[in-house]
Amino acid sequence: MGHADTLLALGGAFLAAAVLTRLGGRIGLPTIPLFMLAGILLGPHTPGPVLVEDPHTFDMLSALGLVLLLFYLGLEFHLDDLRRGHRRLLSAGGIYLLLNVGAGLGFGFALGWPAREALVLAGVLGISSSAIVTKTLIELSRISRPETRLILGVTVVEDIFLALYLAALQPVISGAQGVEETVLQAAKAFGFLLVLAAAARFGTRLIGRLIAVRDNELLVISFLGAAVLTAGVSELLGVVDAIGAFMVGLILAGTPSGPRIRRLVHPLRDAFAAIFFFAFGLAIDPGDLASVAVPVAAAVALTVVMNVAAGVLVARLYRYGTGAAAAIATTLLARGEFALILAAMAAGADLDGRLAPFIAGYVLVLAVLGPIAAGRSHWLARGLRTITALRPGQRSPGPTAASPHPGPEQAPPDTDARTPAGTRSGT
């Protein structure tokens, strides 16, 4: 693709996403599925005008969009949440992983697929999309809500699990690596994450001095360089690149420059996130989805049930009400970028040919359904309240999630769930 063609495609992608977003905003649709729809309609797999012939044209810009989304998540995540209440946070993440990953593994075997394909499906069905979750929270102005800290915490637990899961899955599905090499790769990944965690815990003062500059242009260059470089090193060491970007955001959030960085990264995050979801749409061929429509529908239904069950259990763990439980369940429903990573691994390992279109259809449905359901979580809260009311001996639950912020009875009474005075809204 020539230089002029690339520029035309990039400009067209931005404008198409903008037009569809404005139209969708008039009827209350979130931007994420609209960005994806633009990619599908203007890609090579649908009739009509083709803006981008090669779905890989925007690979680098798409990767940058994912890095910036997770970098922003790190900026918004409180380091206190990793030090305080970590047992409950691990329990909450464990509940989500146990129900969803377990359901995905069982679903793979129920389809009659071999163990390698079932292990891939376990990750596809089991891990939420950090990018879509983050974007959804931003769009719904929920960053400052108490249950949002728990939602982000669950995604962090899932991301850490993903790093271990990918390291273990690669030799299983490919058979190309021995046990010793697998252990070595896992050790390198663990060591790198420990270094970043130590920097976040003990090195913020020094890093704050290094990045303290008055000029905004120099600050943007500095934090972009740190996020992208660390993401690249993460990829080399077998850790998902987005986790490295998240850790850099977590480190910089504790520096005096943190508030300025959050303000400056906003336009970059929004622009490149649009390309990320547009490029995701480009890779989807609607013609391949018909053959897997039934298992996709079953998998979506199973994921909805497991997420609602996990949301209720996690909310009870934190003593949240039905409104927060519904918000947790619906916000974590979306699947996206990590499922695509697994699809690419499966394609490279020559697994069942139905796996790729299944993952594409499943991710597309939940990437659309997730943000829509999150925006209407009060419907689920109403249903949960009704079910609770039908159970004998139960007290009346608190207010619904329809209010902008949960009532006081939805916040847990101990210090783990208090919203600190320095909570950042980021919107």
N, C-alpha and C positions, 0 to 999 in steps of 0.2 A: 504494500500500500504506500503510495507516494506521499511526500510531505504535504502537498496541497490537499490530497484526499483525506489524510488523517485530520488536518485542521477542519475541513468541511464536516467530517463525521463527528468530531468532538463538539464543534459549535452546534451542529444539528441535534446532537444528543442533549446538550444543555437546554436548548430551546424547546425541544419536544417534551422533556421532563417538566419544564416550566409551564408550558401550555396545558399539559394534562393535569398538572398539580393545581393550577388555577381553576380548571373545570371541576376537578374532584372536590376542591374546597367548597364549591358552591353547593354540593350535595352531601358534604360531611365525610368524604372518604379520606383516609390517611395517605400521606405521600408515598410511603414505601411501596405498596403494590402498584401504584400509578407509575413510579419510576420503572418498575419491572415490566409493566404492561407496555411502556414505551419501547423498551428493549426488544420485547417479543414482536411487536408490530413492525418495527423498523429493522429487524434482523433478517438473516438469510433464510429463515425457516417458515416464513409466512408470505402469502401473496401480497402484491402491492409494492409500494416504494421500498427499496432496500437502501438504508443509509450506511450500514456497516456489513460488508460481505464476510469478514473474518471475525468470529466471536472473540478471538484472542487479541484483537487490535488494542483494547483498553486494559490489558492484563496489568500493566504497571500502574496505571492510574487507579484501577480498581483496588489493587493491593494497597496503594497509598490511602485510599478512602477507608479501608478496613483498619489500617494502622491509626489513622486520625480518630476514628470512632472509638477505638479501644484506648487510645491515649487520653481522650476526653473522659472516658469512663474512669480511668485511673485518677484524673484530676478531681473527679467528683466523689470518689470513694474515700472514706475516712480511714486513715491508718489505725485510729482507735478501734475500729471494727475488727481489725486483725489481731489486736492485742487484748481487747476486752470482749468478753462474751464469745470467745472463739469456739468454745465447746458447743454452744447452742447453734452457732453458725455452721459448724461442721455437721452437726446433727441435721439441721435443715437441709443443707446440700446433700447429705447422705440419703435423706428421705426421698428427695427428688430423683437422685441417681438410681436408688434401689428400685423404685416403682417404674421409672421410665426406661432405664437400661434393661432391667429385668423383663419388662413387657416387650421391648424390642427384640431381645434374644428369643423369648418364647414365641413371638410372632414369626420370626424367621424360621424356626423349626416347624411351626404350624403350617407354613406355606410349603413345607417339604424341601426346603433348600438345605444344602450341606452346611457343615459347621462354619466354614470360612465366611460364606455369605450371611449366615445368621449373626456372626460376630460383627460384621459391618453394619447390619441393620440395627444391632443393639446400640451402636453409637449414633446412627442416624436418628432413631426414634428417641434416644435418651438425652441428647444434649441440646439445650436451647441456643438460639442465635444471639450472641452478645451484641452484635451490631444492630439487629432489629430491636432487641430489648432496649438498648440504649437510645436509639432513635425514637422509639415509641414513648419512652419516659420523657424525653425532651419535648416532643410534639404535644404531649398531653399535659405539660407543665407539672409533672409529678416528682421532679427530682428532689424537692424538699419535703415530701410526705414521709412519715415515719416508716411505713412498710417498704418504701423504696430502698432504704439502706439494706433491708433484708433481701430484697430482690437482687440488688447488685451483689450482695454477698454470696447468694446462691450461684450467680453466674461466675463469680470468681472460683468457687469450689468446683463448678463444672469445668471451667477452663483448666484448672490444675489437674483434675481427673483426665481431661482430654489429652494433656501433654503426656501423661503416663500411658494412657490408653493407646495413643498413636504409636508411641515407642514400642509397646508390646505387640500391637496389631501388625505392624509392617512385616516383621519376619514370619508371622503366622500365615498371612495371606499370600506372601510371595515365596517363602521358603528359601530366600536367597541369603539369609544371614544365620550364623550360628549363635549359640547361647552366649559365648564369650563376647562376641561383637555387640550383641543386644545389651548385655550388662554394661559394657563400656559406654555405649551411646546413652543409656539411661543415667549412668553416673555423671557423664558430661552435662546432661540436661539438668540433673539435680544440682550439680555444683554451680551452674550458671544462675539458676533460680535463687539459690542460697546467697550468692554474691549480690544479686539485685535486692533481695529481701534485707540483707545486712545494710546495704546502702540506704534503703528506705528507712530502716530503723535507727541507724547511727550516723549516717553521712549527710543528712539534710542540711546541717549548718554549713559544712564545707561546700557542698554543691550549691547552696544558696548564695554563697560569696562568689563562686565562679560564674554563676549565671546572672548576677546582679548588674544590670546595665540600664542606663536611662533611655537609650535609643530603642524605640519599639521595633524598628527594622532589624537591628542586631539581635534583639531578644527572639523574634520570630525565627530567624535563621538558626539561632542556637538551639531552641527547643525542637524545631523540626529535624535538625541534624541529629540530635540526641535520640529522638524517637525512632527515626528511620534507621539509623546505624544500629541501635540496639535491636530493633526488629530483625535486621539482616543477620546479626550475630546469633540471635535466637534461632533463626531458620537453619543456620549452619550447624548449630549444636543439637539439632533435633527437637527444639522447642517451637511450638507454633509462634510465628512472628508477632501475632497480635498480643500474645502474652507479654513479650518483651516490651512492646509499646505501652501496654497497660502499666507495667512496673515503672517505666520512666515517668508516666503521668502521676503515679502514686508518689514517687520520690519528689517530683517538682511541686506537687500539691502542698507539701510541707515547708516549702521555702517562702520567703517574703514576696517573691515574684509570682507566686501561685495565682493570686487574683488577676493580675495583668495577663498571665498566660491563658487563663480561661477565657478572658474577654477577647484576646487576639486570635485564638484558635477557632472561634465560632464560625466565621465565614469560610475558612478553609475546610473545617469539618463538614459543613453543609454542602459545599460545592462538590467535594470529592466523594462524599457519601452518596450523592445523587448518581455519580458515575459508577460507583460500586454496584448499586442496585440495578442500574441500566445495563451494565455488563452482565449481571446475573441473568437478566431477561434475554439477552442476546444468545446465551448458551442453551436456551430451552427450545426444543423442537416439539410443538404441539402435536404433530403427527405421531410421535412415539408414545403418547400418553394413553391412547385408547386401549392398547393391549394390557395395560396395568391399572385400568380405572377401578376395578373391583378391589384388588388388594390395597390400592392407595386410599380408597374410601374407608376400608376397614381399619387401616393404620391410622388415619386421621381420627376416626371415632375412638379408637383405643387411646390415642394420645390425649384427646380431650378428657376422657374419663380419668386417666392417670394423673393429669395435671390438676384437675379439680380435687381429686382425692389427696394429692400431695399438698395442694394449696390449703386445704382445710386442716390437715395434720400440722403443717408448718405454722399456720396461724394460731392453732391451739398451743403449740410449743411456745410461742411468743405472747400468748394471751391476747391476740388480736381478735376483733369482731368479724362478722360475716362480710362486711364491706372490704376490709383489708384482705381477707381470704380470697374473695373474688378477684380483687386487683392482682394479687400474687399469682393466682392460677392462670388468669388470662394473659398477663404480661409475659409470663415465661412460656407461653404456648408456641410462639413462633420458632421455626427451624430455618436455617439458612446456610451461612458460609461454611460452617464446619461439616455439614452434611455434604457440601460440594467437594470439600477436601477428601472425604471418604469415598465419594463417587470417583474422583480422579485416581485414588489409590486402587480402587476395585478395577477400574478400566486397565490400569497398568499391570495388574496381576492376572488378567484374563479370567475374571470370574464370570458368573452367569450373566448373559447378555441382557436379561430383563432388569438387572439391578440398577443400571444407569437411568433408564426412563422412569423406573419406580421412584428413585430418589428425586429426580427432577419434578415429577408430578406431586409427590408428597410435600416437598419443600415449597413448591409454588402455592399449593392450597393453604398451607399453614403460614407462609409469609404474608398471604393476603388476609387469612382469617384471624391471625394473631393480633395485629394492630387494630382491626375492626372490633374484635371481641374485647380487647383492653379498653377501648373507648366506650364500650357499653357494658362494663363490668357490673354496673348497678343492676342489670337484668339478672345476672347470675346471683348477685347478693340477695336479691328479692326471692329467688328460688331457694337459696340456702336457708333464708330466714323462715320460709314457709315450711321446709322440711324439718327444721329445728322446732318450729312451733307445733308440728304434728307429733313430736316425740313426747311421751308423758314424762312429767317431772323436770322439764327443762325450763330454765328461766328465759324470759324474753330477751333476745339479743339486742345489740346496740343499733345505732343508726345505720342507714344504708351507705353504700359507696357513692351514691349520687352526689353527696356533698363534696365540695372541693377538697376538704381535709377530714380525716377520720376524727370521730369524737374522742373525748378523753378516755372512755372505757375501752377504746381499741388499742391504746398504747399500754405496753406492759409496765408494771409498777416498778420494776427494778431499773438499775442504772444502765443495763445493757441496751435498752431500747429507748432511752431518752434521746431526743434530738438536741445536740449540743448547740450552744449559742452561736457557734461559728458555722452552722450548716449552710452549704452553698446551694443556691437554686440553679445556677447555670443557665437560666432561661432568659 
